[in-house]
C-alpha cells in the first residue's frame, strides 16, 4: 500500500514541478537555445549565389588547412621513425661492440653488462690500497 501511495504521489508531483520550472521564460529560452528547437532559414532577401560562394571558399580553406595538417603530421611521423631507427642502430652497435650506451629511454630495462677486463684492475687497486 505504501508503494502505491509513493508512486501516485510521484506521478502527480513530477508534472506539476516540471510545469512550474519550465514555465519560466528564461528557462524556456535557455532550453530552446541549448537544444536548438527552432532554426529559422536564412533571410529571404539574401543573395543565395554569394552565400554559396562564401561556403565554397570556407570549404576550400578547410581543405587546405586539413592538407597542411596532414603534411605536418606525416613530417612528424617521419622524424619520429628516423629518430627511432637511429636509436635502434646505436643500441645495436653498442651491443655488438660490447659497450654500454649511456642514457636512452629504455636503458633502465637493459641487463647490466659487467666488463671483466675493466673490473679486475679496479678490484686489485682497491685490495692493494687496503
C-alpha positions as CSV (number, residue, x, y, z in Angstrom):
1,X,0.0,0.0,0.0
2,X,2.9,2.4,0.8
3,X,4.5,1.7,-2.6
4,X,1.2,2.6,-4.4
5,X,0.9,5.8,-2.4
6,X,4.5,6.7,-3.2
7,X,4.0,6.0,-6.9
8,X,0.8,8.0,-7.0
9,X,2.5,11.0,-5.3
10,X,5.4,10.8,-7.7
11,X,3.0,10.6,-10.8
12,X,1.2,13.7,-9.6
13,X,4.2,15.8,-8.3
14,X,6.6,15.4,-11.3
15,X,4.3,17.0,-13.9
16,X,3.4,19.8,-11.5
17,X,7.0,20.6,-10.7
18,X,8.1,20.3,-14.3
19,X,5.4,22.7,-15.4
20,X,6.4,25.2,-12.7
21,X,10.0,25.0,-13.5
22,X,9.8,25.0,-17.3
23,X,7.1,27.7,-17.5
24,X,9.8,30.4,-16.7
25,X,10.7,32.5,-19.8
26,X,14.5,32.3,-19.0
27,X,14.4,28.5,-18.8
28,X,12.4,28.2,-22.0
29,X,14.9,30.5,-23.8
30,X,17.8,28.5,-22.4
31,X,16.2,25.2,-23.5
32,X,15.4,26.5,-26.9
33,X,19.0,27.8,-27.4
34,X,20.6,24.7,-25.9
35,X,18.6,22.1,-27.7
36,X,18.0,24.2,-30.9
37,X,14.4,23.5,-31.2
38,X,13.9,26.3,-33.7
39,X,16.2,27.1,-36.5
40,X,15.0,29.7,-38.9
41,X,16.0,29.7,-42.6
42,X,18.3,32.4,-43.9
43,X,16.8,35.8,-44.7
44,X,14.9,35.6,-48.0
45,X,16.4,38.8,-49.1
46,X,20.0,37.4,-49.1
47,X,21.7,36.5,-52.4
48,X,22.0,32.8,-52.4
49,X,24.7,32.8,-55.0
50,X,27.0,34.9,-52.8
51,X,26.2,32.7,-49.8
52,X,27.1,29.6,-51.8
53,X,30.3,31.2,-52.9
54,X,31.2,32.0,-49.4
55,X,30.5,28.5,-48.3
56,X,32.6,27.1,-51.1
57,X,35.5,29.4,-50.1
58,X,35.2,28.2,-46.5
59,X,35.3,24.6,-47.6
60,X,38.4,25.2,-49.7
61,X,40.1,26.9,-46.8
62,X,39.2,24.0,-44.6
63,X,40.6,21.5,-47.1
64,X,43.8,23.5,-47.4
65,X,44.1,23.5,-43.6
66,X,43.5,19.8,-43.4
67,X,46.1,19.1,-46.1
68,X,48.7,21.3,-44.2
69,X,47.9,19.5,-41.0
70,X,48.2,16.1,-42.7
71,X,51.6,17.1,-44.1
72,X,52.7,18.2,-40.7
73,X,51.6,15.0,-39.1
74,X,53.4,13.0,-41.8
75,X,56.6,15.0,-41.3
76,X,56.4,14.4,-37.6
77,X,55.9,10.7,-38.1
78,X,58.9,10.6,-40.4
79,X,61.1,12.4,-37.9
80,X,60.0,10.0,-35.2
81,X,60.7,7.0,-37.4
82,X,64.1,8.3,-38.3
83,X,64.9,9.0,-34.6
84,X,63.7,5.5,-33.6
85,X,65.8,3.9,-36.3
86,X,68.8,5.9,-35.2
87,X,68.4,4.8,-31.6
88,X,67.9,1.2,-32.6
89,X,71.0,1.4,-34.7
90,X,73.0,2.9,-31.9
91,X,71.8,0.2,-29.5
92,X,72.6,-2.5,-32.0
93,X,76.2,-1.2,-32.5
94,X,76.6,-0.8,-28.7
95,X,75.5,-4.4,-28.2
96,X,77.9,-5.6,-31.0
97,X,80.8,-3.6,-29.5
98,X,80.0,-4.8,-26.0
99,X,79.9,-1.2,-24.7
100,X,77.1,0.2,-22.7
101,X,75.1,3.1,-24.2
102,X,74.6,5.9,-21.8
103,X,71.1,7.3,-21.4
104,X,68.2,6.4,-23.6
105,X,64.5,5.8,-22.9
106,X,64.7,2.0,-22.3
107,X,68.2,1.9,-20.8
108,X,66.9,1.1,-17.3
109,X,65.4,-2.2,-18.8
110,X,68.8,-3.4,-20.1
111,X,70.7,-6.0,-18.1
112,X,73.9,-4.5,-16.7
113,X,76.9,-5.6,-18.6
114,X,80.0,-6.2,-16.5
115,X,83.3,-5.9,-18.2
116,X,85.7,-8.4,-16.7
117,X,88.7,-6.7,-18.3
118,X,87.9,-3.4,-16.6
119,X,86.6,-4.8,-13.3
120,X,89.7,-6.8,-12.4
121,X,92.2,-3.9,-12.2
122,X,89.7,-1.8,-10.2
123,X,89.4,-4.7,-7.6
124,X,93.2,-5.2,-7.5
125,X,93.7,-1.5,-6.9
126,X,91.2,-1.5,-4.1
127,X,92.8,-4.5,-2.4
128,X,96.2,-3.1,-2.8
129,X,95.3,0.2,-1.2
130,X,93.9,-1.6,1.9
